[in-house]
Amino acid sequence: MSTLDFELRGEHIDLGALLKATGLAGSGGTAKTLIVEGAVQVNGAVETRRRRKLRAGDRVLLGDAEVHLRQAEPGPMQAQ
């Protein structure tokens, strides 16, 4: 199984967008098909909502790939 850490730059990301951003789906259409067919799990449960909001701490599984979401560290311009 391959594991990938994904840094969130905002509060959340949609499941379909995550699949595209990580390269697990080549297009939005492919991401939608994978999700609707039940091939994607979020935190151990099958997820069929393409717009499911993912946040830091969530884990996404597709085939033998697992994505761990974490909050990006604030950069010098973001720190307050």
N, C-alpha and C positions, 0 to 999 in steps of 0.2 A: 504494500500500500504506500502510495506517495502522499506526503503531507505538505501543505502549503500554508504559510501564514499570510494573511491579507490585512493590511492596515487600513482602517476606516479613517477617512479624512473629515467626515461629517458625523452626524449622529447615527445614521443608518444607511443601508444600501438595499435595493430591491433584489430578490433572489435571481431574477433573470439577468439583471445588470451585473451581478457578481459572477455568474457563469460566463458571461462575455468577457468581463474584465480579467478573469483568471485564465482565459483560453480554454476552459472546459467545454464551451460552446462557441462555435465559429461565428454565429449570428444570433440575432434576437429570435428568429424563427426556429432555429435549432434549440435554443434555450427553452422556448415555449413548449416545443414538442417533448423534450426530455422531462420537463416538469409535469405536463398534463398526463404523460404516460406513467407517472409514478416512479421514475428512475432516480429521483433526487430525495434525499433525506435531510431534514434539519433537526439537529439535536436528537437523533435516533428515531424520528418518526417521518413517514412518507409525507412530503409536502407537495400539494398540487396547485398552490396559489403562486402565480408568476410574480405578483407584486408583493409577496410576503416581505415585510421589513426585517432585515437582519441587523443585529447590533453586536457590539463587542461581547465576546464570550460565546457566541453561537458557533456551532460546528455544522458544516455542510458536507455531505457524502454523496459522491457520484461515481459509481463503478468502484475502481480501486484508488480513487483520489479523495482526499479529505482536506477541507479548507477550514482553518481556524481563523476567526475574525478577532482582531484586537484593535484598540484605539491607537491611532498614530500619536506619537509624541509631539507636543507642540514645538514648532520651530521658533527661532528667535523673533520672527515677526508676529507670531501668534501668541506668544507668552504675554500674560498681562499681570 
